Each structure stands twice: as C-alpha cells, then as structure tokens.
Amino acid sequence: MVQVEPGRILLIAFLSTLLITSSIAQKEEEEEVDPNSPESTTPKEVTYDSRSLLVNGKRMLFFSGSIHYPRSPPDTWPDLLRKAKMGGLNMVETYVFWNVHEPVQGKYNFEGDYDLVKFIKLIQQHKMFAMLRVGPFIQGEWNHGGLPYWLREVPNIIFRCDNEPFKMHMKKFVTLVIEKMKQAKLFAPQGGPIIVSQIENEYNTIQLAFKERGDSYVQWAAKMALSLDTKVPWIMCKQKDAPDPIINTCNGRHCGDTFTGPNGPNKPFLWTENWTAQFRVFGDPPSQRSAEDLAFSIIRFCSKNGTLVNYYMYHGGTNFGRTSSSYTTTRYYDEAPLDEFGLIRQPKWGHLKDAHRAVNLCKRALFSGSPFVQKLGPDQEARVWEQPGTSLCSAFLTNNDTKKPQALRFRGQDYQLPPRSISILPDCKTEVFNSQMITTHHNSRNFVRSVAANKNFNWEMYREVVPDDPGNKLNEPRELYELTKDTSDYAWYITKLDLGRRDLPMKNEILPVLRVASLGHGLHCYVNGKYIGTAHGSKVEKSFVFQKPVEFQAGSNQIALLGFLVGLPDSGAYMEKRYAGPRSITILGLNTGTLDITLNTWSHQVGLDGEKNQIYTQNGFPKVQWVKGGPSEGVTWYKVIPLQHYNFF
C-alpha cells in the first residue's frame, strides 16, 4: 500500500479543483460572448427609434472615432484600433474613397493600402462596431472630394444633382461597395460590425444651387441606398430634409446646442462629426481645440438626447502622395486624440476616455428615465434623467458662464463648477467628472534633429530644364485640370515671341513687365531659360497675378510657365466646372504698347522630367545628371548620399 502525506493530498486536491474551475471558467467565457457585442459573429438586428439605435433590441451609447484606412499604412491599423478601443470607443467610422478604388474607369483596386474589407474586419476583431460612410462624394479634404478625375470627362455630367450620367456612375460604385461588404459578411445582420451606413455627404450646403434638381437628387439617393437592402439604418449628415427612413445627423463642434434635431419623430439624435481640431491649409496657423471643450460638447449632447458621437478625426493620419484637396497639407488633423503618427496626444485622449466612462455610468438612467431641466442660476442648470418612484437618477450640472466659476446647490448639496463646464452625477449625488477638470497626465511631442542622420552626407541636386519645344500646340493655354488629368501637379506652357530692337525700351534701366493672370494654383516663370519668379494663390483666393520685370532680348524669346496645382477641389456645387491655370498673359512697357500674347501659339507638356524618370527611386535617380548640391532657383530636386553607413536605433 502506498503512503501519501496528508499535505500532499490537500495540494493535489487544491490543484485539481483549480484546474477544473479554470476549465469551467474558460468554457463559460467562450460561451458567454454577448451576441449583441461587436466581436460576436452572430447576426444582429439593427433598428432605431426616437431615442437611439438598437442592436438586437438593446439600446446603446456609441462613442465613435474617424480613422481612415488610406491615411495610414495597413501595418499601423491594429495599433490605431487598439488605442481607439483603449480610449473608450465602441465604434470606428471611415469614408469610402472612390478615387483610390477606381482611379481608372472600370479598373478597381481594393488591395494593400486600400483593403477596405481587411480594415472593417480588423475593427470587429478589436471589439468595435463600424460606421461606413459610402458617399461616394466625401469631401474630407481629400482630392476631388473622393470623386475620380475621369468622372469630369463623362459627357454632359453634372456632379451631385439629378443628372443621369452622374447617377448612373454613382449607383454603380455604391452598389459595388455594398456587394463587396455583403460578400465578406460585414453588415451586422450577417454577423459583421457595420451597423450604420451613410449616403451622400453634407448635401444641404449646396442643394439650393441645383433647385428642384437638388431636391429630386436627395430623394433618388435615399431610394437608391435603401434598394441595396443592407438591413442596417442609412444616414445623411447635415441633411434637414432626409427622406424617411434615412436619419439626418449633425456635423459641427457643438451639436448639443446647434442641432435642431431629427426631421422625424421616430429618428434618434446622432452626431457624425465632432471636429477634434481643424484641418490645416498652407499659410494658416495650426488649429487647436481643447480637451475641455471636446468633453463639454459630448456630455452636453448626451444630456440632451444624443446617443452617438463620432470624433472627426480620432486619428487624422497623412494625405499620402497627391491625395490632399486644394491647399490642404499632407498632415491631417494632427491635433486629434491620436496624432498624425498614431501617438497618443495627452490630455485629449485621456480626458475623453474619462468622459466616456462617466457618461456610460449614466446609461441606465438615460435610457430608462425621463428628462427634465432645473434652473440653478442665470446661466446654470441641471439636466436630470430620473425614473419616478425609483432610485434611478443621473444629473448633468452645467455652468454656462464662460468667465466665472459658480457654486451650485442641487438636492441639498453644494457643487463647485469651473467656468463653462459640466459635472456628471451618475446617481444625482456623487460628482465623478467635470469637463473642465483634467486628471489625466499631459505629454508633449518634440522633434529632435538627428545628429547621425545629418552627418557626413553628400548633397546633390538636379535642376529641371525648360523643355525646348514639347509640341502639343494650341492657340491658347489649356486649362490646367483638363491638361494634367490628375496624373501630375505640373504642366509646362511654352511660347516663342519675336521682338525687334524698336519694340524694347530705349533705356537699359527700364524693363518690360510680364503679367500672368491665373486661376490657380501657382506658377514658376522662365524667360529664355532663366528663372524669373514664382507666384501662387491661397485656399481662400485661388486666383492670383504674377507680375515681374523681364529682360527680353531683340530677336526670339522663349517664355515658359510651369503651372502647378495643390490638389483638386473637394467641395461646393458644380465641381466639374472648376478651372485652373493661366488665363491671360500680357507684356507691358513695350514701345509698341501692351502686347497680349494669350492667343499666341502655346506648346504644352504635362509633368516634370524628374517625375517621368522617377528620380526619387533607387532605379530612377541614375537616369539624370546630378551635380553638387547648393542654393538653386526654380524647380530643383535634391538627394543625399551617406558617406558611411549608420545603424539607427
């Protein structure tokens, strides 16, 4: 008979119990995935009423963030989504970018950086729902508002109105996207994360320009979207006349006070764009929006019936390549909770996370209680959600005085509120959060010049040469958008002009003036191969006039204008009729008077030599002759060759 010590028997029994308990717990955990949760692949019914969206009949508060897949490399998507989830989000919004998916008519690209299906699946894997804003016009400070350039050249097309050519192409692309989502089972009724979709985008801002053709277009867009049978609600942002059952939503900074509400009694209060800062344009200072103001805005909205808030942007990212709209920088919404590089920006990220927690503590009262407002002072109030006859109660105390703190007395207790702030009382007693009082830590991002990366480098340059006679001649300069066709930002305009000695001023110190009136966006000017100067417009005023004294010579003179664009327009009515490039070229101060050379014969060439040879690549840079780097005028490429190799850590 084998003798076993009592202590060992106890240890074995304890370990056996622990293993059995662990096994049961693991099994229960696997079995207890909430079928209403985003990560569940169980089909989910998505409906709505006047109070909220419902997932399988369950009301939910949604804190969403805009993260756009083309504005970040795919290998960063998991980290961005992880940080969004950590920040208290349960939904991620993205546009669908038509011009990256169909850059050439009929040729589609949904791979790599543009793998929309992969991105939506990752959202679900990170236990969040998805909002798919199909558009397909998106604005978004994106080149051409997301519309592909080739659409401009469709005969008789007028963008975004009751125009048959536009509607045909719009329906074709929207249908393609929806079918792609269905094939991947990404809509909630199929077990996917998409619970709401958007058609069109902020159409009310231009609707009046099209009169009755704008009204009928809204009706058509709504019917077209509903016909695709996604079985999830559709929305139209900033669309006061959204046809039933489309939900109209708010965009702005303070929708809790500016939104007039849904246009139907059975639609919920949804906020599709809460701007976390402002996109940057060239020439403007950085835009800031405080964490305190953002927190105030979302609490205010939720206290006044709001049940979905989407931060635009939660991560702005980068407008890679030539994807920025007119005059917009490549850095997009860098002041968002996650900056351009995906780094957490404090205190904005942490303060909003705390705000989400605090509002969620009020969820039961918000969905089961009845609201009323109690005045506590001239600019002070309490918004209370309470279920009569029970202890269920949440209150939002507001001090709207922008300059002075206030002591508020509510239900026998005193509360100190800083200027323009809201305090959250989930039980109508305990203050758990104030929008103006930040408890999260702060951080700052600094750019430090690398010593190793800027040491022992050999700089070389290649200066663009003015083409001699590129051909492609017309009697006047061609319009710049139509000339480049969104394949390059640059195009040469070249003409030759014969001047006699008597045409030129008699005094050497007096020079004729070359004047170029342009519709945008900028130009570099060369005369007889010599760089003369540069001029450009701005986001506000794209047209400009270039005017410089020029030393012409008796005989033949070459005038070369290198027109350039800074993105295509992304908003407004009749986008297909926007124009750019030189429209009037004159020479002033000649002995024979002002000479208009606009209708002289002009040669045209699209793109730069460096672009054509791709000298920015490993295979392309040997194709041109590089010289020692230094100051240069005109369009110049620079490259650097390290004199020795470094390991960067």
C-alpha positions in Angstrom: 0.0 0.0 0.0 1.4 3.4 -1.0 1.5 6.0 1.8 0.7 9.6 0.7 1.3 12.5 3.1 -1.9 14.4 4.1 -0.4 17.8 3.0 0.3 16.4 -0.5 -3.3 15.1 -0.7 -4.5 18.6 0.1 -2.2 20.1 -2.5 -3.3 17.7 -5.2 -7.0 18.3 -4.4 -6.4 22.1 -4.5 -4.7 21.9 -7.9 -7.4 19.6 -9.3 -10.1 22.0 -8.1 -8.1 24.9 -9.6 -7.8 23.2 -12.9 -11.5 22.2 -13.0 -12.5 25.7 -12.0 -10.2 27.2 -14.6 -11.6 24.9 -17.3 -15.2 25.7 -16.4 -14.4 29.4 -16.3 -12.7 29.2 -19.7 -15.6 27.3 -21.2 -18.1 29.8 -19.7 -16.0 32.7 -21.0 -16.1 31.2 -24.5 -19.8 30.6 -24.3 -20.6 34.0 -22.8 -19.7 36.2 -25.7 -22.6 38.7 -25.7 -24.4 38.2 -29.0 -25.0 42.0 -29.0 -21.3 42.7 -28.8 -19.3 43.9 -31.8 -17.0 40.9 -31.9 -19.8 38.5 -32.0 -20.4 37.0 -35.4 -24.0 36.2 -34.5 -26.3 38.0 -36.9 -27.6 41.2 -35.2 -30.8 43.1 -35.9 -30.1 46.9 -36.1 -33.1 49.2 -35.7 -33.8 52.6 -34.2 -36.5 54.7 -32.6 -36.6 58.3 -31.4 -34.2 57.5 -28.5 -31.4 55.5 -30.0 -30.1 52.9 -32.3 -30.9 49.4 -31.0 -28.8 46.2 -31.5 -31.0 43.2 -31.1 -33.4 45.4 -29.2 -30.8 46.7 -26.8 -30.1 50.4 -26.5 -26.5 51.5 -26.6 -24.4 54.7 -26.3 -21.9 54.9 -29.1 -18.6 56.8 -28.9 -17.1 56.6 -32.3 -13.9 57.8 -33.9 -12.9 58.5 -37.5 -9.9 56.5 -38.7 -9.5 56.5 -42.4 -7.7 53.5 -43.9 -5.9 55.3 -46.8 -4.4 57.8 -44.4 -2.4 55.2 -42.5 -0.2 52.2 -43.6 -2.0 48.9 -43.1 0.6 47.7 -40.6 -0.4 50.5 -38.3 -4.2 49.8 -38.4 -4.2 47.3 -35.5 -2.3 49.7 -33.2 -4.6 52.6 -34.1 -7.7 50.5 -33.4 -6.2 49.1 -30.2 -5.7 52.7 -28.9 -9.1 53.7 -30.0 -10.6 50.8 -28.0 -8.5 51.7 -25.0 -9.7 55.3 -25.3 -13.3 54.2 -24.7 -14.6 53.9 -28.2 -17.0 51.2 -29.3 -17.3 52.3 -32.9 -15.0 53.4 -35.8 -16.1 55.4 -38.7 -14.5 55.6 -42.2 -15.3 57.1 -45.5 -15.1 55.0 -48.7 -12.6 56.7 -51.1 -13.9 56.3 -54.7 -10.9 57.7 -56.5 -8.4 55.4 -54.9 -10.6 52.4 -55.6 -11.4 53.3 -59.2 -8.6 55.6 -60.4 -9.2 54.5 -64.0 -12.8 53.9 -65.1 -13.7 50.2 -64.7 -10.4 49.2 -63.1 -10.7 48.6 -59.3 -8.2 48.4 -56.5 -9.2 47.1 -53.1 -5.9 45.8 -52.0 -2.9 46.9 -49.9 -3.4 50.4 -48.5 -6.9 50.3 -49.9 -8.1 47.0 -48.5 -11.4 48.2 -47.1 -12.6 44.7 -46.2 -9.5 44.0 -44.1 -9.9 47.3 -42.3 -13.5 46.6 -41.4 -12.7 43.1 -40.2 -9.9 44.5 -38.0 -12.5 46.9 -36.4 -14.6 43.8 -35.4 -11.5 42.0 -34.2 -10.9 44.9 -31.9 -14.4 44.6 -30.5 -15.9 47.7 -32.1 -18.8 48.4 -34.4 -18.3 50.2 -37.7 -19.9 53.2 -39.4 -19.4 53.0 -43.2 -19.8 56.4 -44.9 -20.1 55.3 -48.5 -20.7 58.8 -50.0 -19.4 58.4 -52.7 -18.8 62.1 -52.5 -17.0 62.5 -49.2 -15.3 65.9 -49.2 -13.0 65.1 -46.3 -10.2 67.5 -47.6 -9.5 64.6 -50.0 -8.5 65.2 -53.6 -11.7 65.9 -55.7 -13.8 65.1 -52.7 -13.2 61.4 -53.4 -14.6 61.6 -56.9 -12.3 60.1 -59.6 -11.0 62.6 -62.1 -12.3 60.6 -65.1 -15.8 61.4 -63.9 -15.2 65.1 -65.0 -14.8 64.0 -68.6 -18.1 62.0 -68.8 -20.2 63.8 -71.5 -23.0 66.0 -70.1 -22.2 65.2 -66.5 -23.1 67.5 -63.6 -21.9 66.3 -60.2 -24.3 65.6 -57.3 -27.6 66.5 -58.8 -30.5 64.9 -60.7 -28.2 64.2 -63.6 -28.4 60.8 -65.4 -24.7 60.3 -66.1 -23.7 61.1 -62.6 -26.4 59.0 -61.0 -25.5 56.0 -63.2 -21.8 56.1 -62.2 -22.7 56.8 -58.5 -25.1 53.9 -58.3 -22.7 51.6 -60.0 -19.9 52.3 -57.5 -22.1 52.4 -54.4 -23.6 49.0 -55.4 -20.1 47.6 -55.9 -19.1 48.6 -52.4 -22.2 47.3 -50.8 -21.9 44.0 -52.6 -18.3 43.7 -51.5 -19.3 44.3 -47.9 -22.1 41.7 -48.2 -19.8 39.1 -49.8 -17.5 39.5 -46.8 -20.5 39.3 -44.4 -19.6 42.6 -42.8 -23.1 44.0 -42.2 -24.4 43.4 -38.7 -27.4 41.2 -39.8 -24.7 39.0 -41.4 -22.6 38.9 -38.2 -20.4 41.8 -39.2 -19.6 45.0 -37.4 -21.3 47.6 -39.8 -24.4 48.9 -38.0 -25.0 52.2 -39.9 -24.1 53.5 -43.4 -24.1 56.9 -45.0 -25.2 58.0 -48.4 -24.1 61.4 -49.8 -22.4 64.0 -47.5 -23.4 67.4 -46.2 -25.6 68.0 -49.3 -27.7 70.7 -47.7 -24.7 73.1 -48.2 -25.1 73.0 -52.0 -28.7 71.8 -52.5 -30.2 75.2 -53.3 -27.7 75.7 -56.1 -29.5 73.0 -58.1 -33.0 74.0 -57.1 -35.6 71.2 -58.0 -32.8 69.0 -59.4 -31.2 69.1 -55.9 -34.4 68.1 -54.2 -35.1 65.2 -56.6 -31.5 64.1 -56.2 -31.9 63.7 -52.5 -35.0 61.6 -53.0 -33.2 59.5 -55.6 -30.1 58.9 -53.4 -32.2 57.8 -50.5 -34.2 55.4 -52.6 -31.1 54.0 -54.3 -29.4 53.4 -50.9 -32.5 51.7 -49.4 -32.8 49.5 -52.5 -29.5 47.9 -51.7 -31.1 46.1 -48.8 -28.3 46.3 -46.3 -30.7 45.8 -43.4 -28.9 48.5 -41.4 -30.0 52.1 -41.0 -28.8 54.7 -43.5 -27.9 58.3 -42.6 -27.4 61.6 -44.3 -25.3 64.1 -42.4 -26.4 67.8 -42.4 -29.5 67.0 -44.4 -32.6 68.5 -42.8 -34.9 67.0 -45.4 -33.5 63.5 -45.3 -36.3 61.3 -46.7 -37.8 58.6 -44.4 -36.4 56.3 -43.1 -33.0 57.9 -43.6 -31.7 59.6 -40.4 -30.4 63.1 -40.7 -27.4 63.8 -38.5 -25.3 66.7 -37.2 -21.8 67.8 -38.0 -20.0 70.6 -36.1 -18.4 71.5 -32.8 -21.4 71.9 -30.5 -24.3 69.8 -31.8 -25.8 69.7 -28.3 -26.7 73.4 -28.9 -26.7 73.8 -32.7 -28.6 70.7 -33.9 -32.2 71.4 -34.5 -32.9 67.7 -34.2 -34.1 64.9 -36.4 -36.6 65.7 -39.1 -39.0 62.9 -37.9 -40.5 61.9 -34.6 -39.0 58.4 -34.8 -35.4 59.2 -35.5 -32.6 59.4 -32.9 -30.1 62.3 -32.2 -26.8 61.3 -33.9 -23.6 63.3 -34.3 -21.5 62.2 -37.2 -18.7 64.7 -37.0 -17.4 66.3 -33.8 -14.4 68.1 -35.1 -11.4 67.5 -32.7 -9.5 70.4 -34.3 -9.4 71.7 -37.8 -7.5 70.5 -40.9 -4.5 72.6 -41.9 -4.1 74.5 -45.1 -0.9 76.1 -46.4 -0.4 79.6 -45.0 -2.7 79.1 -42.0 -1.5 78.7 -38.3 -2.2 75.3 -36.6 -5.7 74.9 -35.3 -6.3 73.9 -31.7 -9.3 72.6 -29.8 -9.0 71.9 -26.1 -9.8 68.6 -24.5 -12.0 70.5 -22.1 -14.2 71.9 -24.9 -14.5 68.5 -26.5 -15.5 66.8 -23.3 -18.1 69.6 -22.6 -19.6 69.1 -26.1 -20.1 65.4 -25.9 -21.6 65.5 -22.4 -23.9 68.3 -23.4 -25.1 66.3 -26.4 -25.7 63.1 -24.4 -27.6 65.0 -21.7 -29.9 66.4 -24.5 -31.0 63.0 -26.1 -27.8 62.3 -28.0 -26.8 58.7 -28.2 -24.0 58.6 -30.8 -21.0 60.9 -31.1 -18.3 60.4 -33.7 -15.0 62.3 -33.4 -13.7 63.7 -36.7 -10.9 62.9 -36.6 -9.8 60.4 -33.9 -6.7 59.8 -35.9 -6.1 62.1 -38.8 -3.0 60.5 -40.3 -1.4 61.6 -43.6 -2.7 62.5 -47.0 -0.1 60.5 -48.9 1.1 61.3 -52.4 -1.2 63.7 -54.1 -4.4 62.9 -52.2 -4.8 66.2 -50.4 -7.5 68.6 -51.7 -6.7 72.2 -52.7 -4.1 73.8 -50.5 -4.6 71.2 -47.7 -1.4 70.0 -46.1 -0.4 66.3 -46.1 -0.6 66.3 -42.3 -4.2 65.8 -41.4 -5.8 66.5 -38.1 -2.6 66.2 -36.2 -4.2 67.6 -33.1 -6.6 64.7 -32.8 -6.5 62.3 -29.8 -4.1 60.1 -31.9 -1.7 62.4 -33.8 -0.5 62.0 -37.4 1.9 59.2 -36.3 -0.7 57.4 -34.2 0.9 58.6 -30.9 -1.5 59.3 -28.0 -2.0 63.0 -27.6 -2.5 63.9 -23.9 -4.5 65.2 -22.2 -7.1 65.0 -25.0 -7.1 61.2 -25.3 -7.2 60.5 -21.6 -9.7 63.2 -20.8 -12.1 62.0 -23.4 -11.6 58.4 -22.1 -12.6 59.6 -18.6 -15.6 61.4 -20.1 -16.8 58.2 -21.9 -16.6 56.3 -18.6 -18.5 58.9 -16.7 -21.3 59.2 -19.3 -21.6 55.4 -19.5 -22.3 55.3 -15.8 -25.4 57.2 -16.6 -26.6 54.8 -19.3 -29.4 53.2 -17.4 -30.9 56.5 -16.3 -30.5 58.0 -19.8 -32.4 55.0 -21.4 -34.9 54.3 -18.6 -35.5 57.7 -17.0 -37.5 60.8 -18.0 -35.7 64.1 -18.6 -36.3 67.5 -17.1 -34.4 70.7 -16.7 -34.0 72.6 -13.4 -32.7 76.1 -13.4 -30.0 76.7 -10.8 -29.0 80.3 -11.8 -29.0 82.8 -14.6 -26.5 80.7 -16.7 -26.7 77.5 -14.7 -28.9 74.4 -14.9 -29.3 70.8 -14.1 -30.4 68.3 -16.7 -31.8 65.3 -14.9 -32.8 61.9 -16.1 -34.9 60.1 -13.5 -37.3 57.2 -13.2 -40.0 58.3 -10.8 -40.6 56.1 -7.8 -37.1 54.5 -8.0 -33.6 55.5 -7.1 -32.5 55.6 -10.7 -31.3 59.1 -11.4 -28.4 60.8 -13.2 -27.8 64.6 -13.4 -25.7 66.9 -15.5 -24.9 70.1 -13.8 -23.9 72.9 -16.2 -22.3 76.3 -15.7 -22.6 78.2 -18.9 -20.9 81.3 -17.5 -17.7 81.5 -19.6 -15.8 83.6 -17.2 -16.7 82.8 -13.6 -16.8 79.6 -11.5 -20.1 79.0 -9.8 -21.3 77.3 -6.6 -24.4 75.3 -7.4 -26.8 73.8 -4.9 -28.6 70.7 -6.1 -30.8 68.5 -3.9 -29.3 69.7 -0.7 -25.6 69.5 -1.7 -23.2 72.1 -3.0 -21.1 71.7 -6.1 -18.3 73.9 -7.3 -18.2 74.2 -11.1 -15.4 76.0 -13.1 -16.4 78.4 -15.9 -18.2 76.8 -18.8 -18.2 73.2 -17.5 -20.5 70.3 -16.9 -20.3 67.9 -13.9 -21.7 64.4 -14.2 -23.6 62.9 -11.2 -24.5 59.3 -12.2 -26.6 58.9 -9.0 -27.7 62.5 -8.7 -25.4 62.9 -5.8 -21.8 61.9 -6.5 -19.7 64.1 -8.8 -17.5 61.7 -10.8 -16.4 64.0 -13.6 -16.2 67.7 -14.6 -15.4 68.6 -18.2 -13.0 71.4 -17.2 -11.0 69.5 -14.6 -8.4 67.3 -16.1 -6.9 64.5 -14.1 -5.0 62.6 -16.8 -1.4 63.4 -17.4 0.0 65.7 -20.1 2.5 65.0 -22.7 4.3 66.8 -25.5 5.8 65.7 -28.8 9.2 67.0 -29.7 11.1 66.7 -33.0 14.8 66.4 -32.4 17.3 66.7 -35.2 19.2 63.5 -35.6 23.0 64.0 -35.4 23.7 60.7 -37.1 21.2 61.3 -39.9 22.6 64.7 -40.8 26.3 64.0 -40.6 28.8 63.2 -43.4 26.2 63.4 -46.1 26.9 64.4 -49.7 24.1 66.5 -51.1 23.5 66.5 -54.8 20.9 68.3 -56.9 19.2 68.1 -60.3 17.6 71.2 -61.7 14.6 70.8 -64.0 15.3 72.1 -67.5 12.8 74.0 -69.5 11.7 71.9 -72.5 12.7 73.3 -75.8 9.5 72.7 -77.9 7.4 69.9 -76.4 4.7 70.1 -79.1 1.0 69.7 -78.2 0.3 73.1 -79.6 -2.8 75.2 -79.3 -3.6 78.9 -79.9 -4.1 79.5 -76.2 -3.1 77.9 -72.8 -5.1 74.8 -72.0 -7.0 74.6 -68.7 -4.7 73.0 -66.1 -7.1 70.4 -64.6 -8.0 69.1 -68.0 -4.4 69.2 -69.2 -2.9 67.2 -66.3 -5.9 64.9 -65.7 -4.8 64.4 -62.1 -1.7 62.5 -63.3 0.7 65.3 -62.2 0.5 68.6 -60.4 2.7 70.2 -63.1 2.4 71.3 -66.7 4.6 73.5 -69.0 3.2 76.3 -71.1 5.8 77.5 -73.7 5.6 80.1 -76.4 8.1 82.0 -78.5 8.0 85.7 -79.2 10.0 87.7 -81.7 10.8 91.3 -80.6 12.6 93.9 -82.6 15.0 96.4 -81.1 12.5 99.2 -81.5 9.9 97.1 -79.5 12.1 97.3 -76.4 12.5 100.3 -74.2 15.3 102.6 -75.2 16.7 103.0 -71.6 18.5 100.0 -70.2 17.2 100.6 -66.7 13.6 100.3 -67.9 12.3 96.8 -68.4 9.1 95.5 -69.8 6.8 93.7 -67.3 5.4 90.2 -67.9 2.0 89.8 -66.3 0.2 86.5 -66.0 -3.3 86.3 -64.5 -4.0 82.8 -63.4 -7.0 80.9 -62.0 -4.6 78.9 -59.7 -2.9 77.4 -58.0 0.7 78.6 -58.8 3.3 79.0 -61.4 7.1 79.3 -61.9 8.2 81.6 -64.7 11.2 81.3 -67.0 12.3 83.6 -69.8 15.0 82.4 -72.2 15.8 79.6 -69.8 16.3 81.9 -66.9 14.1 81.6 -63.8 12.2 84.8 -63.2 10.0 84.2 -60.2 7.0 82.4 -58.6 3.5 83.3 -57.6 0.6 81.4 -56.1 -2.9 81.7 -54.7 -4.3 80.5 -51.4 -7.1 78.4 -50.0 -9.3 81.5 -49.8 -8.4 83.1 -53.1 -7.0 80.7 -55.6 -6.7 83.2 -58.4 -3.6 85.4 -58.5 -1.5 87.7 -60.7 2.2 87.1 -61.4 4.0 90.3 -62.4 7.7 90.8 -62.8 10.1 93.0 -64.9 11.8 90.9 -67.6 15.0 91.4 -69.6 13.8 90.5 -73.1 16.2 90.4 -76.0 15.9 91.6 -79.5 15.0 88.6 -81.6 13.5 85.3 -80.5 12.4 85.0 -76.8 11.1 81.9 -75.1 8.5 82.3 -72.4 7.9 79.2 -70.2 5.3 79.0 -67.5 5.4 75.9 -65.2 1.8 75.9 -63.8 1.2 73.8 -60.7 -1.7 72.5 -58.7 -2.0 71.9 -55.0 -4.8 69.3 -55.1 -8.2 69.3 -56.7 -11.3 71.0 -55.1 -13.2 68.9 -52.6 -16.5 70.9 -52.0 -19.1 73.2 -53.5 -21.6 73.0 -56.3 -20.5 72.4 -59.9 -17.1 71.0 -59.1 -16.8 69.7 -62.6 -16.7 73.3 -63.8 -13.8 74.5 -61.7 -10.8 75.7 -63.6 -7.2 76.5 -63.0 -4.1 77.7 -64.9 -3.1 80.8 -66.8 -6.0 82.7 -68.4 -4.3 86.0 -69.5 -0.7 86.7 -70.4 0.4 90.2 -71.4 3.7 92.2 -71.7 3.5 95.8 -70.5 6.0 98.6 -71.1 7.0 97.8 -74.7 7.5 100.8 -77.0 4.6 99.5 -79.1 2.3 99.4 -76.0 0.8 96.4 -74.1 1.1 93.2 -76.0 -1.4 90.4 -75.3 0.1 87.0 -76.0 -2.6 84.9 -74.6 -3.6 83.8 -78.1 -0.1 83.2 -79.2 0.7 79.6 -80.1 1.4 77.7 -76.9 3.1 74.3 -76.5 2.2 72.1 -73.6 3.9 69.3 -71.6 2.5 67.5 -68.6 4.8 66.6 -65.7 8.4 67.1 -64.7 11.4 65.3 -66.1 12.1 64.1 -62.6 8.6 62.6 -62.3 8.9 60.9 -65.7 12.2 59.3 -64.7 11.1 58.7 -61.1 14.4 60.0 -59.9 13.1 59.8 -56.3 13.5 56.0 -56.6 16.6 53.7 -56.4 16.2 52.8 -60.1 15.3 56.2 -61.3 18.0 58.6 -59.8 20.8 57.4 -62.1 18.8 58.5 -65.1 19.7 62.1 -64.8 23.0 64.1 -64.2 23.3 65.2 -60.6 25.6 68.0 -59.5 26.9 69.2 -56.2 24.1 70.5 -54.0 23.7 74.1 -53.2 21.3 77.0 -53.4 19.2 76.9 -56.5 16.4 78.8 -58.3 13.4 77.2 -60.0 12.3 73.7 -59.6 15.2 71.6 -58.2 15.4 68.1 -56.9 17.8 67.2 -54.1 19.2 63.8 -53.0 21.6 62.8 -50.3 24.2 60.1 -50.3 25.6 59.0 -47.0 29.4 58.8 -46.9 29.3 56.0 -44.5 26.6 53.6 -43.1 25.0 54.1 -39.8 22.8 52.0 -37.6 19.8 53.9 -36.3 18.2 52.9 -33.1 
